[in-house]
Amino acid sequence: MTAALGALPRAEQYFGAWNAHDPAAVAAMFAEGGTYVGPTVMGPPLTGSALADHVAATLAGFPDLRFEILNGQFVGGADGTVVTAQWLMHGTNTGPLLGQSPTGRPVALRGVDVITLADGKISSVEQYFNRQALAEELGFQMRPLLPVAGPFQFGYAARTSTGSRNIPGAVSLTWVDTRSEQEADEVKFTAAAIAADLSEQPGFISWAGLEIGRRLYTITLWDSADDVRLVMRNDTHLAAMKRLLNDDFCAAFATGVWTAHHLNAVRVRCPACGRMIDLSQAEDACACGQPLPPAPEYW
């Protein structure tokens, strides 16, 4: 309980450092090796000086940036304390951003940060927001993509992973049909919080959240079907299921667990000869003698 009581103030200090426009102070909130990921982070999670540089670049694009916290909530966590914060970012793009010239346009962008703390320091921040919504507010030209084209629907996705290269033994899938943007925002907010919490659990491999029209999906990979039972002990997941079953919330939902009937081998391409190599049949090197790249995450 003491950790929970201290978690929300630390999260408020984190946003306070952003609002003070102090990249060094933001980076100092993180533990050594603490990571930051978000929709505008291209490549591996940011840490240390790279994180401070990212903050500085964001502030250069929005010199008047300010985060307004709409809702902060203690969630829990296995080895640390997890706080989810819904926010509204205000700013005017008067500086270069993501390689684009300034547009001079104001933005009011909604998003969620999932902040994990341990021993009073931030061990990770996972940020979620609609990147296309940001681009549209800035007036950037976007490649048109119809929400429906013939038999196909299109949408958006987010992913988090432990980096495990284990071949999954089970897949859990949940979908929820929402009736409004407000319901969709709550579902996405809750799903992100559950994923952040479960990522600390043994047996968890990776999670993806998909938004296609009014339907939201979560797909989670596990080492085994037994590990899926972990989600049933997650307080946030239990509260979400209770809301779906007992409240006037969302139009429909379904959930289930699948185990693999057949899995093909993971193959990687040899950088020297170009052949695709079955990693289960190789011993660190291709037949041509070239060392093989490390095995990728399965999904």
C-alpha positions as CSV (number, residue, x, y, z in Angstrom):
1,M,0.0,0.0,0.0
2,T,2.9,2.4,0.7
3,A,4.2,1.9,-2.8
4,A,0.7,2.6,-4.2
5,L,0.4,5.8,-2.2
6,G,3.8,7.1,-3.5
7,A,3.2,6.0,-7.1
8,L,0.7,8.7,-8.2
9,P,2.8,11.6,-6.9
10,R,5.9,10.2,-8.7
11,A,3.8,10.0,-11.9
12,E,2.7,13.6,-11.3
13,Q,6.3,14.7,-10.9
14,Y,7.2,13.0,-14.2
15,F,4.6,15.0,-16.1
16,G,5.7,18.1,-14.1
17,A,9.2,17.7,-15.5
18,W,7.7,17.6,-19.0
19,N,5.6,20.7,-18.3
20,A,8.7,22.4,-16.9
21,H,10.4,21.7,-20.3
22,D,13.4,20.1,-18.6
23,P,14.7,17.0,-20.6
24,A,17.4,16.2,-18.0
25,A,14.8,16.2,-15.2
26,V,12.5,13.8,-17.2
27,A,15.4,11.4,-17.8
28,A,16.4,11.7,-14.1
29,M,13.0,10.3,-13.1
30,F,14.1,6.9,-14.7
31,A,16.0,4.2,-13.0
32,E,19.3,3.1,-14.6
33,G,18.3,1.2,-17.7
34,G,14.7,2.5,-17.5
35,T,13.0,2.6,-20.9
36,Y,10.5,4.7,-22.8
37,V,8.5,3.7,-25.9
38,G,5.8,5.4,-27.8
39,P,4.3,5.9,-31.3
40,T,7.0,8.4,-32.3
41,V,9.9,6.2,-31.1
42,M,11.4,4.5,-34.1
43,G,13.7,1.6,-33.2
44,P,14.5,0.2,-29.7
45,P,13.2,1.6,-26.4
46,L,14.9,4.8,-25.4
47,T,17.0,5.1,-22.3
48,G,19.4,7.5,-20.7
49,S,20.7,10.3,-23.0
50,A,18.7,9.0,-25.9
51,L,15.5,9.6,-23.8
52,A,16.6,13.1,-22.9
53,D,17.3,13.8,-26.6
54,H,13.8,12.6,-27.5
55,V,12.2,14.9,-24.9
56,A,14.3,17.8,-26.2
57,A,13.2,17.1,-29.8
58,T,9.6,17.0,-28.8
59,L,9.9,20.2,-26.9
60,A,11.6,21.8,-29.9
61,G,8.6,20.9,-32.0
62,F,6.2,22.2,-29.3
63,P,7.9,24.9,-27.3
64,D,4.7,25.6,-25.4
65,L,3.9,21.9,-24.7
66,R,1.8,21.1,-21.7
67,F,0.3,17.8,-20.4
68,E,-3.1,18.0,-18.7
69,I,-3.8,14.9,-16.7
70,L,-7.4,13.7,-17.2
71,N,-7.2,10.6,-15.0
72,G,-4.5,9.0,-13.0
73,Q,-5.0,5.5,-11.6
74,F,-2.9,3.0,-9.6
75,V,-3.1,-0.4,-11.2
76,G,-0.7,-2.6,-9.3
77,G,2.1,-4.8,-10.6
78,A,4.1,-7.9,-9.8
79,D,7.5,-6.5,-9.1
80,G,6.8,-2.7,-9.4
81,T,4.0,-0.3,-9.1
82,V,2.0,0.5,-12.3
83,V,0.2,3.8,-12.9
84,T,-1.9,4.6,-15.9
85,A,-2.4,8.2,-16.8
86,Q,-4.9,9.5,-19.4
87,W,-3.7,12.9,-20.6
88,L,-4.4,15.7,-23.0
89,M,-1.4,17.3,-24.6
90,H,-1.6,20.9,-25.6
91,G,1.0,22.6,-27.9
92,T,1.7,24.6,-30.9
93,N,4.0,23.2,-33.6
94,T,6.4,26.2,-34.1
95,G,9.5,24.1,-34.4
96,P,10.7,21.1,-36.6
97,L,9.1,17.8,-35.7
98,L,9.8,14.2,-37.0
99,G,11.7,15.7,-39.9
100,Q,8.8,18.0,-40.9
101,S,8.9,21.8,-41.0
102,P,6.8,23.6,-38.4
103,T,3.1,24.0,-39.3
104,G,2.2,26.6,-36.8
105,R,-0.9,24.7,-35.9
106,P,-2.1,24.0,-32.3
107,V,-2.9,20.5,-31.2
108,A,-4.9,19.0,-28.4
109,L,-4.0,15.3,-28.4
110,R,-5.4,12.6,-26.1
111,G,-3.3,9.7,-25.0
112,V,-2.3,7.3,-22.2
113,D,1.0,6.6,-20.4
114,V,1.5,3.3,-18.6
115,I,4.2,4.1,-16.0
116,T,5.9,1.3,-14.1
117,L,7.9,2.3,-11.0
118,A,10.2,0.3,-8.7
119,D,12.0,1.7,-5.6
120,G,10.8,5.2,-6.3
121,K,12.2,5.3,-9.9
122,I,10.5,4.8,-13.2
123,S,11.5,1.5,-14.8
124,S,9.4,2.0,-18.0
125,V,7.0,4.3,-19.7
126,E,4.7,2.9,-22.5
127,Q,2.9,5.7,-24.3
128,Y,-0.1,5.3,-26.5
129,F,-1.8,7.8,-28.8
130,N,-3.3,7.9,-32.3
131,R,-0.4,8.9,-34.5
132,Q,-2.7,9.7,-37.4
133,A,-4.8,12.0,-35.3
134,L,-1.6,13.9,-34.5
135,A,-0.6,14.1,-38.1
136,E,-4.1,15.3,-39.1
137,E,-4.1,18.0,-36.4
138,L,-0.8,19.2,-37.7
139,G,-2.1,19.3,-41.3
140,F,0.5,16.8,-42.6
141,Q,-0.5,15.2,-45.8
142,M,-1.4,11.6,-45.3
143,R,-1.6,8.8,-47.8
144,P,-5.4,8.2,-48.1
145,L,-6.6,4.9,-46.8
146,L,-10.3,4.1,-46.9
147,P,-11.7,2.6,-43.7
148,V,-13.4,0.0,-45.9
149,A,-12.3,-1.1,-49.4
150,G,-14.3,-4.0,-50.9
151,P,-14.2,-6.9,-48.4
152,F,-11.4,-5.3,-46.3
153,Q,-11.5,-3.0,-43.3
154,F,-8.4,-1.1,-42.0
155,G,-7.4,0.2,-38.7
156,Y,-4.5,0.7,-36.2
157,A,-2.4,-1.5,-34.0
158,A,0.0,-1.4,-31.0
159,R,2.3,-4.0,-29.6
160,T,4.4,-4.8,-26.5
161,S,6.7,-7.7,-26.0
162,T,9.1,-9.1,-23.4
163,G,11.6,-9.9,-26.2
164,S,11.1,-13.6,-25.6
165,R,11.9,-15.8,-28.6
166,N,9.9,-18.8,-27.2
167,I,7.5,-20.4,-29.6
168,P,4.1,-19.7,-28.1
169,G,2.1,-22.6,-26.7
170,A,-1.2,-20.7,-26.4
171,V,-2.9,-17.6,-27.8
172,S,-5.6,-15.7,-26.0
173,L,-7.9,-13.4,-28.1
174,T,-10.5,-10.9,-27.0
175,W,-12.7,-8.6,-29.1
176,V,-15.0,-5.9,-28.0
177,D,-17.5,-4.0,-30.1
178,T,-17.8,-0.4,-28.9
179,R,-20.6,2.1,-29.5
180,S,-18.8,5.4,-29.2
181,E,-15.3,6.9,-29.1
182,Q,-15.6,7.3,-25.3
183,E,-16.2,3.5,-24.9
184,A,-13.4,2.8,-27.3
185,D,-11.0,5.1,-25.4
186,E,-11.9,3.3,-22.1
187,V,-11.3,-0.1,-23.6
188,K,-8.0,0.9,-25.0
189,F,-6.9,2.5,-21.8
190,T,-7.9,-0.6,-19.8
191,A,-6.2,-3.0,-22.3
192,A,-3.0,-1.1,-22.2
193,A,-3.0,-1.2,-18.4
194,I,-3.6,-5.0,-18.3
195,A,-0.9,-5.6,-20.9
196,A,1.6,-3.6,-18.9
197,D,0.8,-5.6,-15.8
198,L,0.9,-9.0,-17.5
199,S,4.2,-8.2,-19.1
200,E,5.8,-8.7,-15.7
201,Q,4.3,-12.2,-15.3
202,P,6.2,-15.4,-16.2
203,G,4.8,-17.1,-19.3
204,F,3.8,-13.9,-21.0
205,I,5.5,-13.5,-24.5
206,S,3.8,-10.6,-26.3
207,W,0.6,-8.6,-26.7
208,A,-1.0,-6.7,-29.6
209,G,-4.0,-4.4,-29.6
210,L,-5.9,-3.8,-32.8
211,E,-8.5,-1.2,-33.7
212,I,-10.6,-1.9,-36.8
213,G,-13.8,0.2,-37.1
214,R,-15.7,-0.1,-33.8
215,R,-14.2,-3.5,-33.0
216,L,-11.1,-3.7,-30.7
217,Y,-9.0,-6.8,-30.4
218,T,-6.3,-7.9,-28.0
219,I,-4.1,-10.9,-29.0
220,T,-1.7,-12.2,-26.3
221,L,0.9,-15.0,-26.8
222,W,1.9,-17.3,-23.9
223,D,4.3,-20.0,-23.2
224,S,1.5,-22.4,-22.3
225,A,-2.3,-22.5,-21.8
226,D,-1.7,-22.8,-18.1
227,D,0.0,-19.4,-18.1
228,V,-3.2,-17.8,-19.5
229,R,-4.7,-18.3,-16.0
230,L,-2.5,-15.5,-14.8
231,V,-4.9,-13.0,-16.5
232,M,-7.8,-14.3,-14.4
233,R,-6.0,-13.1,-11.3
234,N,-5.3,-9.6,-12.6
235,D,-7.4,-7.1,-10.7
236,T,-7.7,-4.7,-13.7
237,H,-8.9,-7.6,-16.0
238,L,-11.4,-8.7,-13.4
239,A,-12.8,-5.2,-13.0
240,A,-13.0,-4.9,-16.8
241,M,-15.0,-8.2,-17.2
242,K,-17.3,-7.1,-14.4
243,R,-18.0,-3.8,-16.2
244,L,-18.7,-5.6,-19.5
245,L,-21.0,-8.1,-17.9
246,N,-22.9,-5.9,-15.4
247,D,-22.9,-2.3,-16.8
248,D,-24.4,-0.7,-19.9
249,F,-21.0,-0.7,-21.5
250,C,-20.2,-1.8,-25.1
251,A,-22.3,-3.7,-27.6
252,A,-20.8,-7.2,-27.6
253,F,-17.6,-9.1,-26.7
254,A,-16.0,-12.5,-26.8
255,T,-12.9,-14.1,-25.5
256,G,-11.1,-17.4,-25.8
257,V,-7.8,-19.3,-25.7
258,W,-6.3,-21.3,-28.6
259,T,-3.5,-23.9,-28.5
260,A,-1.3,-24.6,-31.5
261,H,-2.3,-27.5,-33.8
262,H,0.8,-27.0,-36.0
263,L,3.7,-24.5,-36.0
264,N,6.1,-24.2,-38.9
265,A,9.7,-23.6,-38.2
266,V,11.2,-20.1,-37.9
267,R,13.4,-19.3,-40.8
268,V,16.0,-16.5,-41.3
269,R,17.8,-15.4,-44.4
270,C,21.5,-15.9,-44.6
271,P,23.1,-12.5,-45.1
272,A,25.9,-14.0,-47.3
273,C,24.3,-16.5,-49.7
274,G,20.6,-15.4,-49.4
275,R,19.2,-18.8,-48.5
276,M,16.4,-19.1,-46.1
277,I,17.5,-21.3,-43.2
278,D,15.4,-23.4,-40.8
279,L,16.7,-22.4,-37.4
280,S,15.6,-25.7,-35.9
281,Q,18.0,-27.5,-38.3
282,A,20.9,-25.0,-38.1
283,E,23.7,-24.7,-35.7
284,D,24.4,-20.9,-35.5
285,A,25.8,-20.9,-39.1
286,C,24.6,-21.4,-42.7
287,A,26.0,-24.2,-44.8
288,C,28.0,-21.5,-46.6
289,G,29.9,-20.8,-43.3
290,Q,28.3,-17.4,-42.6
291,P,27.1,-17.0,-39.0
292,L,23.3,-16.6,-38.9
293,P,21.5,-13.6,-37.3
294,P,19.9,-14.3,-34.0
295,A,16.4,-15.8,-33.9
296,P,13.7,-13.2,-34.2
297,E,10.7,-13.0,-31.8
298,Y,8.1,-15.4,-33.0
299,W,5.4,-12.8,-33.1
